[in-house]
Structures are given as structure tokens and as C-alpha cells.
Amino acid sequence: MALAYLLSIAVSLVVLAVALRRRPAPAPTPPQAPAPALAALPTTAEGDVRVILAAAAQLAARLSTAA
């Protein structure tokens, strides 16, 4: 009976040592440069209106799904 008791204590100490060991922290990923948002926009007045309408339609779609 004493042997089983000592064996259970030894196993619990091994489990505790494994649980408390230090693990190396993962290296942080380098930040990525954001994509240029204004590069694809048209420069004409007609293009500006289309961009505004597209943004308004996207906002309306987001608000309709949020409600």
C-alpha cells in the first residue's frame, strides 16, 4: 500500500513539473505594410460620384445586416 502511495506522489510530481515547465514564446510576426487604398480610385468627377455611391451602398448593406 505504501508503494502505491509513493508511486502516485512521484507521478503527480512529474505531471506538475511538466505542467510548470517554461515554454518558449513564439516570435512576433513582422508588421505588414497596408495596401494603398487610394491607388485604384478614379480621378474624374464621374469616377468620384461612382466611388461615393459605392461607399453609400456598402454602408447601407452593412447597416441593413446589423439591424
Predicted model as a PDB file, atoms N, CA, C, CB and O in Angstrom, pLDDT in the B-factor column:
MODEL        1                                                                  
ATOM      1  N   MET A   1       0.819  -1.183   0.000  1.00 80.00           N  
ATOM      2  CA  MET A   1       0.000   0.000   0.000  1.00 80.00           C  
ATOM      3  C   MET A   1       0.872   1.259   0.000  1.00 80.00           C  
ATOM      4  CB  MET A   1      -0.936  -0.009   1.202  1.00 80.00           C  
ATOM      5  O   MET A   1       0.557   2.233  -0.685  1.00 80.00           O  
ATOM      6  N   ALA A   2       1.945   1.241   0.753  1.00 85.00           N  
ATOM      7  CA  ALA A   2       2.843   2.392   0.817  1.00 85.00           C  
ATOM      8  C   ALA A   2       3.540   2.604  -0.525  1.00 85.00           C  
ATOM      9  CB  ALA A   2       3.884   2.204   1.936  1.00 85.00           C  
ATOM     10  O   ALA A   2       3.842   3.736  -0.904  1.00 85.00           O  
ATOM     11  N   LEU A   3       3.792   1.512  -1.237  1.00 89.00           N  
ATOM     12  CA  LEU A   3       4.431   1.629  -2.555  1.00 89.00           C  
ATOM     13  C   LEU A   3       3.506   2.332  -3.550  1.00 89.00           C  
ATOM     14  CB  LEU A   3       4.822   0.235  -3.091  1.00 89.00           C  
ATOM     15  O   LEU A   3       3.967   3.146  -4.349  1.00 89.00           O  
ATOM     16  N   ALA A   4       2.231   2.032  -3.509  1.00 89.00           N  
ATOM     17  CA  ALA A   4       1.266   2.697  -4.394  1.00 89.00           C  
ATOM     18  C   ALA A   4       1.166   4.183  -4.060  1.00 89.00           C  
ATOM     19  CB  ALA A   4      -0.123   2.031  -4.280  1.00 89.00           C  
ATOM     20  O   ALA A   4       1.052   5.026  -4.950  1.00 89.00           O  
ATOM     21  N   TYR A   5       1.209   4.489  -2.770  1.00 89.00           N  
ATOM     22  CA  TYR A   5       1.156   5.882  -2.342  1.00 89.00           C  
ATOM     23  C   TYR A   5       2.376   6.653  -2.841  1.00 89.00           C  
ATOM     24  CB  TYR A   5       1.064   5.967  -0.815  1.00 89.00           C  
ATOM     25  O   TYR A   5       2.230   7.750  -3.380  1.00 89.00           O  
ATOM     26  N   LEU A   6       3.557   6.106  -2.672  1.00 92.00           N  
ATOM     27  CA  LEU A   6       4.782   6.763  -3.139  1.00 92.00           C  
ATOM     28  C   LEU A   6       4.809   6.877  -4.655  1.00 92.00           C  
ATOM     29  CB  LEU A   6       6.011   5.999  -2.656  1.00 92.00           C  
ATOM     30  O   LEU A   6       5.285   7.875  -5.196  1.00 92.00           O  
ATOM     31  N   LEU A   7       4.306   5.872  -5.334  1.00 92.00           N  
ATOM     32  CA  LEU A   7       4.253   5.915  -6.799  1.00 92.00           C  
ATOM     33  C   LEU A   7       3.297   7.009  -7.269  1.00 92.00           C  
ATOM     34  CB  LEU A   7       3.817   4.545  -7.368  1.00 92.00           C  
ATOM     35  O   LEU A   7       3.593   7.716  -8.232  1.00 92.00           O  
ATOM     36  N   SER A   8       2.166   7.154  -6.605  1.00 93.00           N  
ATOM     37  CA  SER A   8       1.209   8.204  -7.013  1.00 93.00           C  
ATOM     38  C   SER A   8       1.785   9.592  -6.754  1.00 93.00           C  
ATOM     39  CB  SER A   8      -0.133   8.041  -6.258  1.00 93.00           C  
ATOM     40  O   SER A   8       1.551  10.515  -7.535  1.00 93.00           O  
ATOM     41  N   ILE A   9       2.531   9.746  -5.669  1.00 92.00           N  
ATOM     42  CA  ILE A   9       3.165  11.042  -5.400  1.00 92.00           C  
ATOM     43  C   ILE A   9       4.240  11.343  -6.445  1.00 92.00           C  
ATOM     44  CB  ILE A   9       3.780  11.061  -3.983  1.00 92.00           C  
ATOM     45  O   ILE A   9       4.354  12.480  -6.902  1.00 92.00           O  
ATOM     46  N   ALA A  10       5.016  10.351  -6.820  1.00 93.00           N  
ATOM     47  CA  ALA A  10       6.054  10.544  -7.836  1.00 93.00           C  
ATOM     48  C   ALA A  10       5.434  10.916  -9.178  1.00 93.00           C  
ATOM     49  CB  ALA A  10       6.910   9.274  -7.982  1.00 93.00           C  
ATOM     50  O   ALA A  10       5.933  11.802  -9.871  1.00 93.00           O  
ATOM     51  N   VAL A  11       4.352  10.243  -9.544  1.00 93.00           N  
ATOM     52  CA  VAL A  11       3.685  10.555 -10.823  1.00 93.00           C  
ATOM     53  C   VAL A  11       3.106  11.962 -10.786  1.00 93.00           C  
ATOM     54  CB  VAL A  11       2.564   9.524 -11.129  1.00 93.00           C  
ATOM     55  O   VAL A  11       3.203  12.692 -11.772  1.00 93.00           O  
ATOM     56  N   SER A  12       2.506  12.354  -9.670  1.00 94.00           N  
ATOM     57  CA  SER A  12       1.932  13.696  -9.588  1.00 94.00           C  
ATOM     58  C   SER A  12       3.019  14.771  -9.636  1.00 94.00           C  
ATOM     59  CB  SER A  12       1.106  13.841  -8.306  1.00 94.00           C  
ATOM     60  O   SER A  12       2.792  15.847 -10.189  1.00 94.00           O  
ATOM     61  N   LEU A  13       4.194  14.498  -9.067  1.00 93.00           N  
ATOM     62  CA  LEU A  13       5.292  15.463  -9.160  1.00 93.00           C  
ATOM     63  C   LEU A  13       5.804  15.599 -10.587  1.00 93.00           C  
ATOM     64  CB  LEU A  13       6.434  15.053  -8.241  1.00 93.00           C  
ATOM     65  O   LEU A  13       6.150  16.698 -11.022  1.00 93.00           O  
ATOM     66  N   VAL A  14       5.855  14.489 -11.317  1.00 93.00           N  
ATOM     67  CA  VAL A  14       6.279  14.549 -12.722  1.00 93.00           C  
ATOM     68  C   VAL A  14       5.266  15.329 -13.544  1.00 93.00           C  
ATOM     69  CB  VAL A  14       6.457  13.129 -13.303  1.00 93.00           C  
ATOM     70  O   VAL A  14       5.642  16.152 -14.378  1.00 93.00           O  
ATOM     71  N   VAL A  15       3.992  15.075 -13.313  1.00 92.00           N  
ATOM     72  CA  VAL A  15       2.948  15.818 -14.042  1.00 92.00           C  
ATOM     73  C   VAL A  15       3.015  17.300 -13.711  1.00 92.00           C  
ATOM     74  CB  VAL A  15       1.546  15.266 -13.704  1.00 92.00           C  
ATOM     75  O   VAL A  15       2.856  18.134 -14.602  1.00 92.00           O  
ATOM     76  N   LEU A  16       3.244  17.642 -12.467  1.00 92.00           N  
ATOM     77  CA  LEU A  16       3.364  19.044 -12.075  1.00 92.00           C  
ATOM     78  C   LEU A  16       4.584  19.697 -12.712  1.00 92.00           C  
ATOM     79  CB  LEU A  16       3.442  19.165 -10.557  1.00 92.00           C  
ATOM     80  O   LEU A  16       4.514  20.847 -13.143  1.00 92.00           O  
ATOM     81  N   ALA A  17       5.695  18.979 -12.775  1.00 91.00           N  
ATOM     82  CA  ALA A  17       6.906  19.535 -13.386  1.00 91.00           C  
ATOM     83  C   ALA A  17       6.704  19.780 -14.875  1.00 91.00           C  
ATOM     84  CB  ALA A  17       8.097  18.596 -13.167  1.00 91.00           C  
ATOM     85  O   ALA A  17       7.172  20.783 -15.414  1.00 91.00           O  
ATOM     86  N   VAL A  18       6.011  18.871 -15.529  1.00 89.00           N  
ATOM     87  CA  VAL A  18       5.748  19.054 -16.962  1.00 89.00           C  
ATOM     88  C   VAL A  18       4.801  20.226 -17.177  1.00 89.00           C  
ATOM     89  CB  VAL A  18       5.154  17.767 -17.581  1.00 89.00           C  
ATOM     90  O   VAL A  18       4.975  20.991 -18.126  1.00 89.00           O  
ATOM     91  N   ALA A  19       3.813  20.378 -16.325  1.00 87.00           N  
ATOM     92  CA  ALA A  19       2.845  21.462 -16.479  1.00 87.00           C  
ATOM     93  C   ALA A  19       3.473  22.830 -16.220  1.00 87.00           C  
ATOM     94  CB  ALA A  19       1.668  21.249 -15.539  1.00 87.00           C  
ATOM     95  O   ALA A  19       3.066  23.822 -16.826  1.00 87.00           O  
ATOM     96  N   LEU A  20       4.460  22.890 -15.326  1.00 87.00           N  
ATOM     97  CA  LEU A  20       5.047  24.175 -14.955  1.00 87.00           C  
ATOM     98  C   LEU A  20       6.324  24.522 -15.716  1.00 87.00           C  
ATOM     99  CB  LEU A  20       5.335  24.180 -13.495  1.00 87.00           C  
ATOM    100  O   LEU A  20       6.938  25.553 -15.443  1.00 87.00           O  
ATOM    101  N   ARG A  21       6.727  23.696 -16.649  1.00 86.00           N  
ATOM    102  CA  ARG A  21       7.976  23.995 -17.369  1.00 86.00           C  
ATOM    103  C   ARG A  21       7.797  25.226 -18.247  1.00 86.00           C  
ATOM    104  CB  ARG A  21       8.419  22.785 -18.230  1.00 86.00           C  
ATOM    105  O   ARG A  21       6.687  25.574 -18.651  1.00 86.00           O  
ATOM    106  N   ARG A  22       8.893  25.857 -18.523  1.00 82.00           N  
ATOM    107  CA  ARG A  22       8.869  27.054 -19.378  1.00 82.00           C  
ATOM    108  C   ARG A  22       8.779  26.654 -20.831  1.00 82.00           C  
ATOM    109  CB  ARG A  22      10.119  27.926 -19.146  1.00 82.00           C  
ATOM    110  O   ARG A  22       9.466  25.745 -21.296  1.00 82.00           O  
ATOM    111  N   ARG A  23       7.921  27.349 -21.528  1.00 79.00           N  
ATOM    112  CA  ARG A  23       7.783  27.124 -22.966  1.00 79.00           C  
ATOM    113  C   ARG A  23       8.279  28.371 -23.682  1.00 79.00           C  
ATOM    114  CB  ARG A  23       6.297  26.796 -23.359  1.00 79.00           C  
ATOM    115  O   ARG A  23       7.988  29.485 -23.248  1.00 79.00           O  
ATOM    116  N   PRO A  24       9.018  28.207 -24.765  1.00 80.00           N  
ATOM    117  CA  PRO A  24       9.494  29.399 -25.492  1.00 80.00           C  
ATOM    118  C   PRO A  24       8.320  30.139 -26.125  1.00 80.00           C  
ATOM    119  CB  PRO A  24      10.526  29.003 -26.585  1.00 80.00           C  
ATOM    120  O   PRO A  24       7.430  29.532 -26.722  1.00 80.00           O  
ATOM    121  N   ALA A  25       8.338  31.434 -25.984  1.00 77.00           N  
ATOM    122  CA  ALA A  25       7.281  32.252 -26.567  1.00 77.00           C  
ATOM    123  C   ALA A  25       7.474  32.328 -28.077  1.00 77.00           C  
ATOM    124  CB  ALA A  25       7.271  33.671 -25.943  1.00 77.00           C  
ATOM    125  O   ALA A  25       8.606  32.423 -28.549  1.00 77.00           O  
ATOM    126  N   PRO A  26       6.381  32.287 -28.841  1.00 78.00           N  
ATOM    127  CA  PRO A  26       6.521  32.399 -30.293  1.00 78.00           C  
ATOM    128  C   PRO A  26       7.021  33.789 -30.688  1.00 78.00           C  
ATOM    129  CB  PRO A  26       5.181  32.102 -30.985  1.00 78.00           C  
ATOM    130  O   PRO A  26       6.671  34.792 -30.067  1.00 78.00           O  
ATOM    131  N   ALA A  27       7.828  33.823 -31.709  1.00 78.00           N  
ATOM    132  CA  ALA A  27       8.369  35.096 -32.177  1.00 78.00           C  
ATOM    133  C   ALA A  27       7.247  35.935 -32.783  1.00 78.00           C  
ATOM    134  CB  ALA A  27       9.505  34.868 -33.212  1.00 78.00           C  
ATOM    135  O   ALA A  27       6.391  35.404 -33.490  1.00 78.00           O  
ATOM    136  N   PRO A  28       7.244  37.231 -32.514  1.00 79.00           N  
ATOM    137  CA  PRO A  28       6.184  38.068 -33.086  1.00 79.00           C  
ATOM    138  C   PRO A  28       6.350  38.177 -34.597  1.00 79.00           C  
ATOM    139  CB  PRO A  28       6.192  39.473 -32.446  1.00 79.00           C  
ATOM    140  O   PRO A  28       7.463  38.230 -35.119  1.00 79.00           O  
ATOM    141  N   THR A  29       5.226  38.207 -35.275  1.00 78.00           N  
ATOM    142  CA  THR A  29       5.269  38.325 -36.731  1.00 78.00           C  
ATOM    143  C   THR A  29       5.565  39.774 -37.103  1.00 78.00           C  
ATOM    144  CB  THR A  29       3.929  37.851 -37.372  1.00 78.00           C  
ATOM    145  O   THR A  29       5.072  40.694 -36.450  1.00 78.00           O  
ATOM    146  N   PRO A  30       6.351  39.981 -38.126  1.00 78.00           N  
ATOM    147  CA  PRO A  30       6.655  41.364 -38.523  1.00 78.00           C  
ATOM    148  C   PRO A  30       5.400  42.041 -39.086  1.00 78.00           C  
ATOM    149  CB  PRO A  30       7.803  41.394 -39.574  1.00 78.00           C  
ATOM    150  O   PRO A  30       4.601  41.393 -39.764  1.00 78.00           O  
ATOM    151  N   PRO A  31       5.224  43.319 -38.814  1.00 76.00           N  
ATOM    152  CA  PRO A  31       4.031  44.011 -39.332  1.00 76.00           C  
ATOM    153  C   PRO A  31       4.082  44.105 -40.848  1.00 76.00           C  
ATOM    154  CB  PRO A  31       3.910  45.423 -38.720  1.00 76.00           C  
ATOM    155  O   PRO A  31       5.143  44.291 -41.445  1.00 76.00           O  
ATOM    156  N   GLN A  32       2.923  43.973 -41.445  1.00 76.00           N  
ATOM    157  CA  GLN A  32       2.832  44.074 -42.896  1.00 76.00           C  
ATOM    158  C   GLN A  32       2.390  45.472 -43.281  1.00 76.00           C  
ATOM    159  CB  GLN A  32       1.859  43.022 -43.464  1.00 76.00           C  
ATOM    160  O   GLN A  32       1.599  46.103 -42.580  1.00 76.00           O  
ATOM    161  N   ALA A  33       2.903  45.941 -44.386  1.00 72.00           N  
ATOM    162  CA  ALA A  33       2.547  47.266 -44.860  1.00 72.00           C  
ATOM    163  C   ALA A  33       1.109  47.247 -45.374  1.00 72.00           C  
ATOM    164  CB  ALA A  33       3.526  47.739 -45.966  1.00 72.00           C  
ATOM    165  O   ALA A  33       0.724  46.316 -46.082  1.00 72.00           O  
ATOM    166  N   PRO A  34       0.308  48.258 -45.031  1.00 67.00           N  
ATOM    167  CA  PRO A  34      -1.069  48.277 -45.518  1.00 67.00           C  
ATOM    168  C   PRO A  34      -1.118  48.524 -47.025  1.00 67.00           C  
ATOM    169  CB  PRO A  34      -1.878  49.348 -44.783  1.00 67.00           C  
ATOM    170  O   PRO A  34      -0.266  49.212 -47.587  1.00 67.00           O  
ATOM    171  N   ALA A  35      -2.111  47.960 -47.647  1.00 61.00           N  
ATOM    172  CA  ALA A  35      -2.277  48.143 -49.096  1.00 61.00           C  
ATOM    173  C   ALA A  35      -2.709  49.583 -49.376  1.00 61.00           C  
ATOM    174  CB  ALA A  35      -3.324  47.131 -49.675  1.00 61.00           C  
ATOM    175  O   ALA A  35      -3.506  50.145 -48.626  1.00 61.00           O  
ATOM    176  N   PRO A  36      -2.201  50.168 -50.423  1.00 61.00           N  
ATOM    177  CA  PRO A  36      -2.619  51.543 -50.744  1.00 61.00           C  
ATOM    178  C   PRO A  36      -4.091  51.563 -51.137  1.00 61.00           C  
ATOM    179  CB  PRO A  36      -1.750  52.134 -51.888  1.00 61.00           C  
ATOM    180  O   PRO A  36      -4.489  50.900 -52.094  1.00 61.00           O  
ATOM    181  N   ALA A  37      -4.894  52.318 -50.404  1.00 57.00           N  
ATOM    182  CA  ALA A  37      -6.336  52.332 -50.637  1.00 57.00           C  
ATOM    183  C   ALA A  37      -6.733  53.293 -51.746  1.00 57.00           C  
ATOM    184  CB  ALA A  37      -7.062  52.699 -49.367  1.00 57.00           C  
ATOM    185  O   ALA A  37      -7.750  53.086 -52.408  1.00 57.00           O  
ATOM    186  N   LEU A  38      -5.960  54.320 -51.954  1.00 55.00           N  
ATOM    187  CA  LEU A  38      -6.352  55.343 -52.920  1.00 55.00           C  
ATOM    188  C   LEU A  38      -5.769  55.118 -54.309  1.00 55.00           C  
ATOM    189  CB  LEU A  38      -5.936  56.692 -52.422  1.00 55.00           C  
ATOM    190  O   LEU A  38      -6.031  55.915 -55.210  1.00 55.00           O  
ATOM    191  N   ALA A  39      -5.006  54.084 -54.507  1.00 55.00           N  
ATOM    192  CA  ALA A  39      -4.366  53.886 -55.802  1.00 55.00           C  
ATOM    193  C   ALA A  39      -5.359  53.492 -56.884  1.00 55.00           C  
ATOM    194  CB  ALA A  39      -3.293  52.833 -55.691  1.00 55.00           C  
ATOM    195  O   ALA A  39      -5.161  53.837 -58.049  1.00 55.00           O  
ATOM    196  N   ALA A  40      -6.424  52.777 -56.528  1.00 58.00           N  
ATOM    197  CA  ALA A  40      -7.359  52.278 -57.529  1.00 58.00           C  
ATOM    198  C   ALA A  40      -8.526  53.222 -57.780  1.00 58.00           C  
ATOM    199  CB  ALA A  40      -7.883  50.939 -57.107  1.00 58.00           C  
ATOM    200  O   ALA A  40      -9.375  52.928 -58.622  1.00 58.00           O  
ATOM    201  N   LEU A  41      -8.594  54.336 -57.083  1.00 56.00           N  
ATOM    202  CA  LEU A  41      -9.728  55.236 -57.253  1.00 56.00           C  
ATOM    203  C   LEU A  41      -9.567  56.072 -58.527  1.00 56.00           C  
ATOM    204  CB  LEU A  41      -9.874  56.154 -56.024  1.00 56.00           C  
ATOM    205  O   LEU A  41      -8.472  56.538 -58.842  1.00 56.00           O  
ATOM    206  N   PRO A  42     -10.653  56.250 -59.240  1.00 56.00           N  
ATOM    207  CA  PRO A  42     -10.584  57.094 -60.444  1.00 56.00           C  
ATOM    208  C   PRO A  42     -10.424  58.565 -60.071  1.00 56.00           C  
ATOM    209  CB  PRO A  42     -11.846  56.904 -61.309  1.00 56.00           C  
ATOM    210  O   PRO A  42     -10.744  58.971 -58.954  1.00 56.00           O  
ATOM    211  N   THR A  43      -9.929  59.351 -61.012  1.00 61.00           N  
ATOM    212  CA  THR A  43      -9.656  60.760 -60.730  1.00 61.00           C  
ATOM    213  C   THR A  43     -10.646  61.693 -61.398  1.00 61.00           C  
ATOM    214  CB  THR A  43      -8.262  61.113 -61.170  1.00 61.00           C  
ATOM    215  O   THR A  43     -10.561  62.904 -61.195  1.00 61.00           O  
ATOM    216  N   THR A  44     -11.569  61.190 -62.176  1.00 68.00           N  
ATOM    217  CA  THR A  44     -12.540  62.069 -62.835  1.00 68.00           C  
ATOM    218  C   THR A  44     -13.715  62.341 -61.910  1.00 68.00           C  
ATOM    219  CB  THR A  44     -13.035  61.447 -64.158  1.00 68.00           C  
ATOM    220  O   THR A  44     -13.897  61.654 -60.905  1.00 68.00           O  
ATOM    221  N   ALA A  45     -14.515  63.351 -62.254  1.00 71.00           N  
ATOM    222  CA  ALA A  45     -15.681  63.695 -61.447  1.00 71.00           C  
ATOM    223  C   ALA A  45     -16.705  62.568 -61.483  1.00 71.00           C  
ATOM    224  CB  ALA A  45     -16.311  65.005 -61.940  1.00 71.00           C  
ATOM    225  O   ALA A  45     -17.345  62.269 -60.475  1.00 71.00           O  
ATOM    226  N   GLU A  46     -16.859  61.946 -62.647  1.00 75.00           N  
ATOM    227  CA  GLU A  46     -17.798  60.822 -62.761  1.00 75.00           C  
ATOM    228  C   GLU A  46     -17.334  59.658 -61.886  1.00 75.00           C  
ATOM    229  CB  GLU A  46     -17.932  60.365 -64.241  1.00 75.00           C  
ATOM    230  O   GLU A  46     -18.145  58.977 -61.259  1.00 75.00           O  
ATOM    231  N   GLY A  47     -16.042  59.445 -61.853  1.00 74.00           N  
ATOM    232  CA  GLY A  47     -15.498  58.387 -61.009  1.00 74.00           C  
ATOM    233  C   GLY A  47     -15.699  58.680 -59.534  1.00 74.00           C  
ATOM    234  O   GLY A  47     -15.942  57.766 -58.745  1.00 74.00           O  
ATOM    235  N   ASP A  48     -15.600  59.952 -59.155  1.00 78.00           N  
ATOM    236  CA  ASP A  48     -15.827  60.331 -57.760  1.00 78.00           C  
ATOM    237  C   ASP A  48     -17.266  60.031 -57.342  1.00 78.00           C  
ATOM    238  CB  ASP A  48     -15.513  61.822 -57.551  1.00 78.00           C  
ATOM    239  O   ASP A  48     -17.510  59.548 -56.236  1.00 78.00           O  
ATOM    240  N   VAL A  49     -18.201  60.317 -58.219  1.00 82.00           N  
ATOM    241  CA  VAL A  49     -19.602  60.044 -57.919  1.00 82.00           C  
ATOM    242  C   VAL A  49     -19.812  58.546 -57.762  1.00 82.00           C  
ATOM    243  CB  VAL A  49     -20.522  60.608 -59.023  1.00 82.00           C  
ATOM    244  O   VAL A  49     -20.529  58.111 -56.861  1.00 82.00           O  
ATOM    245  N   ARG A  50     -19.197  57.758 -58.623  1.00 83.00           N  
ATOM    246  CA  ARG A  50     -19.342  56.299 -58.522  1.00 83.00           C  
ATOM    247  C   ARG A  50     -18.741  55.774 -57.221  1.00 83.00           C  
ATOM    248  CB  ARG A  50     -18.674  55.608 -59.723  1.00 83.00           C  
ATOM    249  O   ARG A  50     -19.288  54.861 -56.603  1.00 83.00           O  
ATOM    250  N   VAL A  51     -17.620  56.350 -56.812  1.00 83.00           N  
ATOM    251  CA  VAL A  51     -16.996  55.925 -55.556  1.00 83.00           C  
ATOM    252  C   VAL A  51     -17.893  56.266 -54.372  1.00 83.00           C  
ATOM    253  CB  VAL A  51     -15.615  56.587 -55.385  1.00 83.00           C  
ATOM    254  O   VAL A  51     -18.048  55.461 -53.454  1.00 83.00           O  
ATOM    255  N   ILE A  52     -18.481  57.454 -54.393  1.00 86.00           N  
ATOM    256  CA  ILE A  52     -19.371  57.867 -53.308  1.00 86.00           C  
ATOM    257  C   ILE A  52     -20.606  56.976 -53.266  1.00 86.00           C  
ATOM    258  CB  ILE A  52     -19.783  59.343 -53.473  1.00 86.00           C  
ATOM    259  O   ILE A  52     -21.032  56.562 -52.188  1.00 86.00           O  
ATOM    260  N   LEU A  53     -21.187  56.675 -54.430  1.00 88.00           N  
ATOM    261  CA  LEU A  53     -22.361  55.814 -54.468  1.00 88.00           C  
ATOM    262  C   LEU A  53     -22.031  54.392 -54.026  1.00 88.00           C  
ATOM    263  CB  LEU A  53     -22.953  55.799 -55.867  1.00 88.00           C  
ATOM    264  O   LEU A  53     -22.830  53.748 -53.346  1.00 88.00           O  
ATOM    265  N   ALA A  54     -20.866  53.911 -54.407  1.00 88.00           N  
ATOM    266  CA  ALA A  54     -20.467  52.568 -53.984  1.00 88.00           C  
ATOM    267  C   ALA A  54     -20.268  52.518 -52.476  1.00 88.00           C  
ATOM    268  CB  ALA A  54     -19.181  52.133 -54.703  1.00 88.00           C  
ATOM    269  O   ALA A  54     -20.656  51.547 -51.827  1.00 88.00           O  
ATOM    270  N   ALA A  55     -19.662  53.564 -51.920  1.00 89.00           N  
ATOM    271  CA  ALA A  55     -19.470  53.604 -50.465  1.00 89.00           C  
ATOM    272  C   ALA A  55     -20.804  53.696 -49.739  1.00 89.00           C  
ATOM    273  CB  ALA A  55     -18.579  54.789 -50.072  1.00 89.00           C  
ATOM    274  O   ALA A  55     -20.987  53.069 -48.696  1.00 89.00           O  
ATOM    275  N   ALA A  56     -21.745  54.477 -50.286  1.00 90.00           N  
ATOM    276  CA  ALA A  56     -23.067  54.591 -49.668  1.00 90.00           C  
ATOM    277  C   ALA A  56     -23.812  53.258 -49.735  1.00 90.00           C  
ATOM    278  CB  ALA A  56     -23.890  55.696 -50.357  1.00 90.00           C  
ATOM    279  O   ALA A  56     -24.480  52.872 -48.776  1.00 90.00           O  
ATOM    280  N   ALA A  57     -23.700  52.554 -50.865  1.00 89.00           N  
ATOM    281  CA  ALA A  57     -24.355  51.248 -50.993  1.00 89.00           C  
ATOM    282  C   ALA A  57     -23.747  50.239 -50.022  1.00 89.00           C  
ATOM    283  CB  ALA A  57     -24.243  50.727 -52.439  1.00 89.00           C  
ATOM    284  O   ALA A  57     -24.469  49.432 -49.437  1.00 89.00           O  
ATOM    285  N   GLN A  58     -22.435  50.277 -49.848  1.00 89.00           N  
ATOM    286  CA  GLN A  58     -21.772  49.365 -48.917  1.00 89.00           C  
ATOM    287  C   GLN A  58     -22.188  49.683 -47.477  1.00 89.00           C  
ATOM    288  CB  GLN A  58     -20.233  49.458 -49.069  1.00 89.00           C  
ATOM    289  O   GLN A  58     -22.419  48.768 -46.686  1.00 89.00           O  
ATOM    290  N   LEU A  59     -22.282  50.948 -47.139  1.00 88.00           N  
ATOM    291  CA  LEU A  59     -22.712  51.336 -45.804  1.00 88.00           C  
ATOM    292  C   LEU A  59     -24.159  50.920 -45.552  1.00 88.00           C  
ATOM    293  CB  LEU A  59     -22.555  52.846 -45.613  1.00 88.00           C  
ATOM    294  O   LEU A  59     -24.491  50.450 -44.464  1.00 88.00           O  
ATOM    295  N   ALA A  60     -25.025  51.092 -46.562  1.00 88.00           N  
ATOM    296  CA  ALA A  60     -26.413  50.678 -46.412  1.00 88.00           C  
ATOM    297  C   ALA A  60     -26.525  49.172 -46.224  1.00 88.00           C  
ATOM    298  CB  ALA A  60     -27.227  51.115 -47.620  1.00 88.00           C  
ATOM    299  O   ALA A  60     -27.348  48.704 -45.438  1.00 88.00           O  
ATOM    300  N   ALA A  61     -25.711  48.417 -46.935  1.00 86.00           N  
ATOM    301  CA  ALA A  61     -25.738  46.960 -46.792  1.00 86.00           C  
ATOM    302  C   ALA A  61     -25.270  46.544 -45.410  1.00 86.00           C  
ATOM    303  CB  ALA A  61     -24.868  46.297 -47.863  1.00 86.00           C  
ATOM    304  O   ALA A  61     -25.836  45.626 -44.818  1.00 86.00           O  
ATOM    305  N   ARG A  62     -24.254  47.199 -44.891  1.00 85.00           N  
ATOM    306  CA  ARG A  62     -23.772  46.874 -43.545  1.00 85.00           C  
ATOM    307  C   ARG A  62     -24.793  47.233 -42.483  1.00 85.00           C  
ATOM    308  CB  ARG A  62     -22.463  47.593 -43.262  1.00 85.00           C  
ATOM    309  O   ARG A  62     -24.979  46.494 -41.517  1.00 85.00           O  
ATOM    310  N   LEU A  63     -25.461  48.380 -42.664  1.00 86.00           N  
ATOM    311  CA  LEU A  63     -26.461  48.789 -41.681  1.00 86.00           C  
ATOM    312  C   LEU A  63     -27.692  47.908 -41.735  1.00 86.00           C  
ATOM    313  CB  LEU A  63     -26.855  50.233 -41.900  1.00 86.00           C  
ATOM    314  O   LEU A  63     -28.322  47.666 -40.705  1.00 86.00           O  
ATOM    315  N   SER A  64     -28.048  47.426 -42.912  1.00 82.00           N  
ATOM    316  CA  SER A  64     -29.233  46.566 -43.016  1.00 82.00           C  
ATOM    317  C   SER A  64     -28.977  45.203 -42.380  1.00 82.00           C  
ATOM    318  CB  SER A  64     -29.643  46.391 -44.489  1.00 82.00           C  
ATOM    319  O   SER A  64     -29.892  44.613 -41.806  1.00 82.00           O  
ATOM    320  N   THR A  65     -27.749  44.693 -42.472  1.00 75.00           N  
ATOM    321  CA  THR A  65     -27.453  43.410 -41.836  1.00 75.00           C  
ATOM    322  C   THR A  65     -27.275  43.570 -40.334  1.00 75.00           C  
ATOM    323  CB  THR A  65     -26.199  42.789 -42.448  1.00 75.00           C  
ATOM    324  O   THR A  65     -27.490  42.611 -39.592  1.00 75.00           O  
ATOM    325  N   ALA A  66     -26.887  44.756 -39.861  1.00 63.00           N  
ATOM    326  CA  ALA A  66     -26.692  44.972 -38.435  1.00 63.00           C  
ATOM    327  C   ALA A  66     -28.021  45.147 -37.708  1.00 63.00           C  
ATOM    328  CB  ALA A  66     -25.809  46.187 -38.205  1.00 63.00           C  
ATOM    329  O   ALA A  66     -28.115  44.878 -36.510  1.00 63.00           O  
ATOM    330  N   ALA A  67     -29.024  45.587 -38.413  1.00 57.00           N  
ATOM    331  CA  ALA A  67     -30.334  45.842 -37.766  1.00 57.00           C  
ATOM    332  C   ALA A  67     -31.164  44.595 -37.621  1.00 57.00           C  
ATOM    333  CB  ALA A  67     -31.120  46.863 -38.553  1.00 57.00           C  
ATOM    334  O   ALA A  67     -32.278  44.653 -37.100  1.00 57.00           O  
TER     335      ALA A  67                                                      
ENDMDL                                                                          
END                                                                             
